[in-house]
Amino acid sequence: MLSSPLWSSAFRPFYLLGSLYAPLLIAAWLGAFLEVWTLPLDHVLPRLQHGHEFIFGFSAAIIIGIVLTALPSWAGTEEIHGPRLALLVALWLAGRIAFWATPWLSLLMPPLVPAALDCLLFPVVFIMLAPQLLRASNRLYLLLLPILLALFVANVAYYHGVFNQNPLQTWQALRLALYAIIVLYVLKGGVLAPIFTGNALREKGRGDQVPFKRWLDVVSVGAVLALAALDLAAAPAAWIGSSALICALLHAWRCARWQGWRVADVPLVLVMHLGFAWLIVAFVLKAVAELTGSVAEGAWIHAFTVGSLGMMMLGLMTRVSLRHTGRPLIVPLAMRITFALMFLATLLRLAPGINSPGNSVIGLAAILWASCFAIYFQTFWKALVSPGLPRSR
């Protein structure tokens, strides 16, 4: 069984699970949002439970699938497949079962056991990757290790807040995890986007990749770390807002240098640039929220999680699913539709934070977001469980 194509590379099981989990997660959250049913932890706010499963359930699956698939090609590490990959998938599944079945599991075992089970995935990924990354010639890939550690710490802190009925600590834990993902996004996305843009420019005969400005990349990542530190430390709003504005300006400069508009007719590249555009919008909304209070503080979070992360995930999932199964990089019409739907979902999800149009808009945005990953699942599931096609030369 473990020799089947499903276990040959991390993107196969994790993309399947993540894209299948997305609509299930939205269905569970919408039911709680509309007060049709309750979520597993009665004493924890629904938005905190929704946030946990978005980050440590759905996002964790897609991110692990992306990272573990990319590292062998980009860092020269060993492919994690077979039994080791099955272990990671089992831990992810165990974590989801532990989260949703907590009320029943707590009758059979101490409540710390399901929580501990849900916290195992990232440290095991860390243990698997650390020796390989220490041997990698490019030492920059070692930056992945503190990000994995931060996600582990955030999950532990989340459950500590849950057990102590401290919603502030629980919320801060989720924000720590969110900032860890943003740092990973600007680090790795900031490499992939300009490289793929350069490839598309050359293929179209429109020029070449713009050279990296290493100092700009370092300062841009440092600015995000500074924003995270100020925000998590509850610094004065003026400091946080100013830091967010600096992030917006730096990343706007960084993205403008890549000249993504010159390959707007290449869907897999365009969607990555749209993802970074939403990241800039997120920083702007964070600055406006802190400096003026004229938009809801949560608006920036949805600009990143729905717009930036959603667009980048769909783009990379499509690229990897085509390339790593031996198919040409021709984006199916269904996936082009998902790119547009995700953009629309982001606009709708941001509307309540700006002009409060009502709960129906939030529900529609959630359904559109979930439909994007349902369409991905329907489009690629057969390719993900089947042997790869021979690559054409």
C-alpha positions in Angstrom: 0.0 0.0 0.0 2.8 2.4 0.9 4.4 1.8 -2.5 1.3 3.3 -4.3 1.7 6.7 -6.1 -0.1 8.4 -3.3 2.9 8.0 -0.9 5.5 9.0 -3.5 5.5 12.7 -2.6 4.0 14.9 0.1 1.9 17.0 -2.2 -0.3 14.0 -3.1 -1.9 13.1 0.2 -1.7 16.5 1.8 -3.3 18.4 -1.1 -6.0 15.8 -1.2 -6.7 16.1 2.5 -6.4 19.8 2.6 -8.7 20.4 -0.3 -11.2 17.9 1.1 -11.0 19.4 4.5 -11.6 23.0 3.4 -15.4 22.6 2.5 -15.9 20.4 5.6 -14.4 23.1 7.8 -16.5 25.8 6.2 -19.7 23.7 6.6 -18.9 23.2 10.3 -18.1 26.9 10.9 -21.1 28.2 9.0 -23.4 25.9 11.0 -21.9 27.4 14.2 -22.0 30.9 12.8 -25.7 30.6 12.0 -26.3 28.9 15.4 -27.5 25.6 13.9 -25.0 23.7 16.0 -22.0 24.2 18.3 -18.4 23.5 17.8 -16.5 20.9 20.0 -15.4 23.3 22.8 -18.4 25.0 24.4 -16.3 27.4 26.4 -14.1 28.6 23.5 -15.4 31.3 21.1 -16.3 29.8 17.7 -14.0 32.2 15.8 -11.0 30.9 17.9 -11.9 27.3 17.1 -12.4 28.2 13.4 -9.1 30.0 13.4 -7.3 27.0 14.9 -8.6 24.6 12.3 -7.9 27.0 9.5 -4.3 27.3 10.6 -3.4 23.9 12.1 -5.8 21.8 10.0 -6.3 23.2 6.5 -3.3 25.5 6.1 -0.9 23.0 7.8 -1.8 20.3 5.2 -1.3 22.6 2.2 1.9 24.2 3.6 3.5 20.9 4.5 2.6 19.5 1.0 4.1 22.6 -0.6 7.3 22.7 1.5 8.1 19.0 1.5 7.6 18.8 -2.2 9.7 21.8 -3.0 12.7 21.1 -0.8 14.1 18.2 -2.8 14.2 20.3 -6.0 15.3 23.6 -4.4 17.4 22.6 -1.5 18.6 19.1 -2.7 17.1 17.3 0.3 15.8 13.8 0.4 12.2 13.2 -0.6 10.0 12.3 2.3 7.8 9.4 1.1 6.6 6.0 2.0 6.4 5.2 5.8 7.7 8.6 6.9 5.1 10.4 4.8 2.4 8.1 6.1 3.4 8.9 9.6 3.0 12.7 8.9 -0.4 12.1 7.3 -1.5 9.9 10.3 -0.5 12.7 12.7 -2.4 15.3 10.8 -5.5 13.0 10.8 -5.1 12.2 14.4 -4.9 15.9 15.2 -8.2 16.6 13.4 -9.9 13.6 15.1 -8.5 14.8 18.5 -9.9 18.4 17.8 -13.4 17.4 16.7 -13.9 14.5 19.1 -12.5 16.2 22.2 -15.8 16.1 24.1 -16.0 12.3 23.7 -12.3 11.6 24.0 -12.3 13.6 27.3 -14.6 10.9 28.7 -12.0 8.2 28.0 -8.7 10.0 28.7 -7.3 13.1 30.3 -8.0 16.2 28.1 -4.3 16.8 27.7 -3.9 13.7 25.6 -6.0 14.9 22.6 -4.3 18.3 22.8 -0.8 16.7 22.9 -1.8 14.5 19.9 -2.8 17.6 17.9 0.6 19.3 18.7 2.8 16.5 17.4 2.8 17.2 13.6 5.1 20.2 13.4 7.8 18.9 15.8 7.9 15.6 13.8 8.3 17.5 10.6 11.1 19.5 12.3 12.9 16.3 13.4 12.6 14.9 9.8 13.9 18.0 8.1 16.5 19.4 10.5 19.3 16.9 9.6 18.7 17.4 5.9 18.6 21.2 6.1 21.8 21.2 8.2 23.5 19.4 5.3 22.0 21.7 2.6 24.5 23.9 0.8 22.2 26.9 0.9 22.0 27.8 4.6 19.0 30.1 4.1 16.8 27.0 4.1 17.5 26.7 7.8 15.1 29.6 8.3 12.3 27.0 7.9 13.2 25.4 11.2 12.4 28.4 13.5 9.1 28.8 11.5 8.2 25.2 12.3 9.2 25.7 15.9 7.0 28.9 16.1 4.0 27.0 14.7 4.5 24.2 17.3 4.8 26.8 20.2 1.7 28.6 18.9 -0.3 25.4 19.0 0.8 24.5 22.5 0.0 28.1 23.6 -3.4 27.8 22.0 -4.3 24.7 24.1 -2.8 26.3 27.2 -5.2 29.2 26.8 -8.1 26.8 26.2 -7.4 24.8 29.3 -7.0 28.0 31.4 -10.1 29.6 29.8 -8.0 32.5 28.7 -9.3 33.7 25.3 -6.7 36.5 25.0 -3.9 34.0 25.2 -5.7 31.7 22.8 -6.1 34.6 20.3 -2.5 35.6 20.7 -1.4 32.1 20.0 -3.3 32.1 16.7 -1.8 35.4 15.8 1.7 34.0 16.5 0.9 31.2 14.1 -0.4 33.6 11.5 2.7 35.7 11.6 4.9 32.6 11.3 3.0 31.7 8.1 3.4 35.3 6.8 7.1 35.1 7.4 7.2 31.8 5.5 5.1 33.4 2.7 7.4 36.4 2.2 10.5 34.2 2.4 9.6 31.4 0.0 7.0 33.2 -2.1 9.5 36.0 -2.5 11.8 33.6 -4.2 9.3 31.6 -6.2 7.3 34.5 -7.6 10.3 36.4 -9.2 11.8 33.2 -10.5 8.6 31.9 -12.1 8.0 35.5 -13.5 11.5 35.4 -15.0 10.8 32.0 -16.6 7.6 33.3 -18.1 9.3 36.5 -19.4 11.9 34.5 -21.1 9.4 32.0 -22.6 7.4 35.0 -23.9 10.5 36.8 -25.3 9.8 39.8 -23.1 13.0 40.0 -21.2 14.6 38.3 -18.2 14.2 38.0 -14.4 14.9 41.1 -12.4 18.0 40.5 -10.2 17.3 39.9 -6.5 18.1 42.8 -4.2 19.2 40.8 -1.2 19.2 43.7 1.2 15.6 44.6 0.2 14.5 41.0 0.8 16.2 41.0 4.2 14.7 44.3 5.2 11.2 43.2 4.0 11.3 40.1 6.1 12.8 42.0 9.1 9.9 44.5 8.8 7.4 41.7 9.1 9.2 40.3 12.2 9.2 43.8 13.7 5.4 44.1 13.1 4.8 40.7 14.6 6.9 41.6 17.7 5.1 44.9 18.2 1.6 43.4 17.6 2.1 40.4 19.9 3.6 42.6 22.6 0.6 44.9 22.5 2.7 47.9 21.7 1.0 51.3 21.2 -1.3 51.4 18.2 0.7 54.1 16.6 3.8 51.9 16.6 2.0 48.9 15.2 0.3 50.9 12.5 3.5 52.6 11.5 5.2 49.3 11.3 2.4 47.8 9.2 2.6 50.8 6.8 6.4 50.3 6.5 5.7 46.6 5.6 3.2 47.7 2.9 5.6 50.1 1.3 8.6 47.7 1.4 6.6 44.8 -0.1 5.0 47.1 -2.7 8.5 48.1 -3.8 9.6 44.5 -3.8 6.7 43.3 -5.8 6.8 46.1 -8.3 10.4 45.2 -9.1 9.2 41.7 -10.3 7.1 43.3 -13.1 4.3 40.8 -12.8 2.0 42.8 -15.1 4.2 41.9 -18.0 3.1 38.3 -17.7 -0.5 38.9 -16.7 -1.5 36.5 -19.5 0.2 33.6 -17.7 -2.4 32.4 -15.1 0.0 30.5 -12.8 2.3 33.6 -12.5 -0.6 36.1 -12.4 -2.2 34.3 -9.4 1.1 34.5 -7.4 1.3 38.3 -8.0 -2.3 38.7 -7.0 -1.5 36.9 -3.8 1.3 39.4 -3.1 -1.1 42.2 -4.0 -3.5 41.0 -1.3 -0.5 40.8 1.2 0.1 44.5 0.6 -3.6 45.3 1.0 -3.4 43.3 4.3 -0.6 45.5 5.6 -2.4 48.7 4.5 -5.6 47.5 6.3 -3.6 46.7 9.4 -2.1 50.2 9.4 -5.5 51.9 8.8 -7.1 49.8 11.6 -4.3 50.7 14.1 -3.8 54.4 13.1 -7.5 55.4 12.5 -9.8 52.6 13.7 -11.9 53.2 10.6 -11.8 49.5 9.6 -12.2 46.4 11.7 -8.9 45.0 13.0 -9.8 41.6 11.6 -10.0 42.9 8.0 -6.3 42.6 7.4 -6.3 39.0 8.6 -8.9 38.0 6.0 -7.1 40.0 3.3 -4.1 37.7 4.0 -5.8 34.4 4.8 -8.4 34.5 2.1 -6.8 36.7 -0.5 -3.1 36.3 -0.2 -2.8 32.8 1.1 -5.7 31.5 -0.8 -4.5 32.8 -4.2 -0.9 31.6 -3.6 -2.1 28.1 -2.4 -4.3 27.6 -5.5 -1.5 28.7 -7.8 1.1 26.5 -6.3 -1.2 23.5 -5.8 -2.1 23.7 -9.5 1.5 24.2 -10.6 2.8 21.3 -8.5 -0.1 19.0 -9.4 0.6 19.5 -13.1 4.4 19.5 -13.1 5.0 16.7 -10.6 2.5 14.3 -12.2 4.2 14.8 -15.6 1.5 17.0 -17.1 2.1 20.2 -19.1 1.6 23.5 -17.3 -1.7 24.2 -19.0 -4.1 25.5 -16.4 -7.5 23.7 -16.6 -10.5 26.0 -17.1 -11.9 24.9 -13.8 -8.8 26.2 -12.0 -8.9 29.5 -13.8 -12.4 29.9 -12.5 -11.2 29.2 -8.9 -8.6 32.0 -9.2 -11.5 34.4 -10.0 -13.7 32.9 -7.3 -11.0 33.3 -4.7 -10.5 36.9 -5.6 -14.3 37.5 -5.4 -14.4 35.7 -2.0 -11.7 38.0 -0.7 -13.6 41.1 -1.7 -16.8 39.8 -0.1 -15.1 38.7 3.1 -13.5 42.1 3.5 -16.8 44.0 3.1 -18.0 43.4 6.7 -14.9 44.9 8.1 -15.3 48.0 6.1 -19.1 48.8 5.7 -20.9 45.9 7.6 -23.2 44.6 4.8 -24.5 41.7 6.8 -24.0 38.0 7.6 -25.2 36.8 4.2 -22.1 38.3 2.6 -19.8 36.5 5.0 -21.6 33.2 4.3 -21.3 33.7 0.5 -17.6 34.5 0.8 -17.1 31.3 2.9 -19.0 29.2 0.3 -17.0 30.7 -2.6 -13.7 30.0 -0.7 -14.6 26.4 0.0 -15.8 25.9 -3.5 -12.4 26.8 -4.8 -10.8 23.9 -3.0 -13.7 21.6 -3.8 -13.1 22.3 -7.5 -9.4 21.7 -7.1 -10.2 18.3 -5.5 -12.6 17.4 -8.3 -10.0 18.4 -10.9 -6.9 16.7 -9.6 -7.8 13.9 -7.3 -7.4 11.2 -10.0 -3.9 12.6 -10.9 -2.9 12.7 -7.3 -3.6 9.0 -6.7 -2.4 7.8 -10.1 1.2 7.2 -11.3 2.8 10.2 -12.9 2.9 10.6 -16.7 6.2 10.4 -18.5 7.5 14.0 -18.9 7.9 15.2 -22.4 11.4 16.4 -23.3 
